[in-house]
Every structure is written in structure tokens, then in C-alpha cells.
Amino acid sequence: MAEQVKVTLVKSAAHRLPKQRAIVKALGLNKVSSSVVLPDNVQTRGAVFKIAHLVTVEVVK
């Protein structure tokens, strides 16, 4: 089974760049403290890198 990552939104995307808001929405994060489990791949890591100041990431097995 491939590894997955749990991404949790810890800061609001309001008043951020439109590109950052779009990434938050595309990852499926809505409100602060919302979490989503995503596959650990290059696309997910790249998106998380661009909004790293807004989220926390945990590796889930």
C-alpha cells in the first residue's frame, strides 16, 4: 500500500493570493482545522509546498 499524507489547514486562506486560495480549494480543504488524506506523490507535495505556511502535514500509513 502506498503511503498517504494527512493535510490539515491551520491558518485561513482568506486574504491570501488567489493562487494559494485555489490550491487550498483544490486539495479539498474548506475551513480551518479541516483535514484530508491524499496520496503521497509529486503533485501533492508540490501543492503542499506552495501553501506550507497554511497547513501541517503528517505521514499516514
N, CA and C of each residue as an Amber inpcrd file, in Angstrom:
protein
   183
   0.8430000  -1.1890000   0.0000000   0.0000000   0.0000000   0.0000000
   0.8820000   1.2450000   0.0000000   0.5680000   2.1610000  -0.8510000
   1.3430000   3.3980000  -0.9530000   1.0800000   4.2830000   0.2570000
   2.0750000   5.0750000   0.6030000   1.9030000   5.9800000   1.7320000
   0.9770000   7.1190000   1.3630000   0.3690000   7.6740000   2.3920000
  -0.5240000   8.8020000   2.2100000  -0.1250000   9.8930000   3.1870000
  -0.5700000  11.1060000   2.9180000  -0.3000000  12.2220000   3.8150000
  -1.6210000  12.8410000   4.2510000  -1.6660000  13.2380000   5.5140000
  -2.8350000  13.9280000   6.0490000  -2.4890000  15.4090000   6.1010000
  -3.2380000  16.2130000   5.3690000  -3.0030000  17.6530000   5.2890000
  -4.1100000  18.3450000   6.0790000  -3.7120000  19.2000000   7.0310000
  -4.6640000  19.9220000   7.8740000  -4.4520000  21.4140000   7.6940000
  -5.5280000  22.1360000   7.4400000  -5.4760000  23.5900000   7.2930000
  -5.4390000  24.2160000   8.6860000  -4.3560000  24.9290000   9.0140000
  -4.2150000  25.5240000  10.3470000  -4.3480000  27.0390000  10.3330000
  -4.2420000  27.6480000   9.1630000  -4.4450000  29.0910000   9.0270000
  -5.4040000  29.3310000   7.8730000  -6.1650000  30.3910000   7.9630000
  -7.1680000  30.7000000   6.9540000  -6.5170000  31.1030000   5.6290000
  -7.2070000  30.7660000   4.5470000  -6.7460000  31.1510000   3.2160000
  -7.2810000  32.5220000   2.8110000  -8.0850000  33.1290000   3.6640000
  -8.6170000  34.4610000   3.3710000  -7.4690000  35.4660000   3.3380000
  -7.5740000  36.4370000   2.4770000  -6.5730000  37.4960000   2.3200000
  -5.2290000  36.9520000   1.8460000  -5.2370000  35.8230000   1.1640000
  -4.0270000  35.2590000   0.5640000  -4.0970000  35.4620000  -0.9420000
  -3.0240000  35.1490000  -1.6140000  -3.0030000  35.2600000  -3.0690000
  -4.0480000  34.3180000  -3.6810000  -4.6700000  34.7300000  -4.7760000
  -5.6850000  33.8750000  -5.4050000  -5.1630000  32.4790000  -5.7540000
  -3.9080000  32.3970000  -6.1430000  -3.3140000  31.1030000  -6.4730000
  -3.2750000  30.1880000  -5.2460000  -2.9460000  30.7620000  -4.0860000
  -2.9000000  29.9760000  -2.8540000  -4.2990000  29.5360000  -2.4340000
  -5.2860000  30.4140000  -2.5870000  -6.6710000  30.0460000  -2.2620000
  -7.1470000  28.9150000  -3.1650000  -6.7540000  28.9630000  -4.4340000
  -7.1520000  27.9220000  -5.3800000  -6.5360000  26.5770000  -5.0130000
  -5.3010000  26.5840000  -4.5540000  -4.6390000  25.3440000  -4.1530000
  -5.3330000  24.7470000  -2.9370000  -5.6740000  25.5870000  -1.9620000
  -6.3750000  25.1100000  -0.7640000  -7.6970000  24.4620000  -1.1660000
  -8.4250000  25.0970000  -2.0510000  -9.7150000  24.5700000  -2.5090000
  -9.5180000  23.2710000  -3.2920000  -8.5030000  23.2180000  -4.1460000
  -8.2470000  22.0320000  -4.9630000  -7.8610000  20.8270000  -4.1150000
  -7.2030000  21.0700000  -2.9890000  -6.8360000  19.9720000  -2.0970000
  -8.0310000  19.4670000  -1.2980000  -9.1360000  20.2070000  -1.3180000
 -10.3330000  19.7690000  -0.6060000 -10.4250000  20.2950000   0.8070000
  -9.6650000  21.3430000   1.1040000  -9.6930000  21.9400000   2.4380000
 -10.6530000  23.1210000   2.4240000 -11.5780000  23.1520000   3.3740000
 -12.5870000  24.1990000   3.3850000 -12.3710000  25.1890000   4.5170000
 -12.4930000  24.7290000   5.7400000 -12.3840000  25.6080000   6.8960000
 -11.1170000  25.2860000   7.6730000 -10.7430000  26.1790000   8.5560000
  -9.5970000  25.9370000   9.4270000  -9.8810000  24.6720000  10.2340000
  -8.8780000  23.8580000  10.4290000  -8.9330000  22.5700000  11.1290000
  -9.5190000  21.4520000  10.2760000  -9.8720000  21.7150000   9.0350000
 -10.3350000  20.6310000   8.1730000  -9.1190000  19.8500000   7.6790000
  -9.3000000  18.5420000   7.5470000  -8.2050000  17.6660000   7.1340000
  -8.6410000  16.8170000   5.9560000  -7.6510000  16.3820000   5.1990000
  -7.9060000  15.4920000   4.0740000  -6.6950000  14.5740000   3.9240000
  -6.9560000  13.3090000   3.5850000  -5.8830000  12.3420000   3.3630000
  -5.6870000  12.2140000   1.8600000  -4.4570000  12.4420000   1.4220000
  -4.1300000  12.4470000  -0.0030000  -2.9780000  11.4910000  -0.2740000
  -2.8470000  11.0100000  -1.5230000  -1.7040000  10.1620000  -1.8530000
  -0.4040000  10.9640000  -1.7770000   0.6480000  10.2910000  -1.3550000
   1.9540000  10.9430000  -1.2360000   2.6710000  10.8420000  -2.5780000
   2.4430000  11.8400000  -3.4340000   3.0940000  11.8550000  -4.7400000
   3.6470000  13.2490000  -5.0200000   4.2600000  13.4070000  -6.1520000
   4.9160000  14.6640000  -6.5090000   3.9110000  15.8060000  -6.6040000
   2.7410000  15.5510000  -7.1630000   1.7390000  16.5970000  -7.3240000
   1.2520000  17.1080000  -5.9690000   0.9800000  16.1970000  -5.0620000
   0.5120000  16.5900000  -3.7300000   1.6000000  17.3490000  -2.9910000
   2.8240000  16.8460000  -3.0410000   3.9380000  17.5110000  -2.3520000
   4.1660000  18.9150000  -2.9030000   4.0490000  19.0880000  -4.2120000
   4.2340000  20.4050000  -4.8190000   3.1710000  21.3870000  -4.3870000
   1.9210000  20.9310000  -4.3310000   0.8260000  21.8030000  -3.9030000
   0.9910000  22.1840000  -2.4360000   1.3560000  21.2170000  -1.6110000
   1.5420000  21.4850000  -0.1780000   2.7160000  22.4330000   0.0340000
   3.7620000  22.3100000  -0.7610000   4.9190000  23.1920000  -0.6310000
   4.5270000  24.6490000  -0.8420000   3.6170000  24.8960000  -1.7850000
   3.2080000  26.2710000  -2.0910000   2.3450000  26.8960000  -1.0040000
   1.7190000  26.0740000  -0.1670000   0.8910000  26.6110000   0.9220000
   1.3680000  26.0770000   2.2740000   2.6580000  25.8080000   2.3790000
   3.2160000  25.2100000   3.5940000   2.9970000  26.0750000   4.8290000
   2.8750000  27.3840000   4.6490000   2.6680000  28.2830000   5.7810000
   1.2250000  28.2580000   6.2780000   0.3440000  27.5510000   5.5800000
  -1.0650000  27.4740000   5.9630000  -1.4760000  26.1000000   6.4860000
  -0.6490000  25.0900000   6.2690000  -1.0480000  23.7160000   6.5840000
   0.0080000  22.9910000   7.4150000  -0.4220000  21.8700000   8.0050000
   0.5060000  20.9170000   8.6060000   0.3350000  19.5990000   7.8590000
   1.3990000  18.8130000   7.8210000   1.3880000  17.5600000   7.0700000
   1.8660000  16.4370000   7.9760000   1.1220000  15.3180000   7.9580000
   1.5090000  14.1180000   8.6960000   1.5130000  12.9470000   7.7250000
   2.4620000  12.0460000   7.8910000   2.5060000  10.8470000   7.0560000
   1.5990000   9.7970000   7.6930000   0.7060000   9.2260000   6.8880000
  -0.2290000   8.2000000   7.3390000   0.1020000   6.9240000   6.5950000
   0.1310000   5.8140000   7.3160000   0.4380000   4.5390000   6.6600000
  -0.8120000   3.7650000   6.3670000
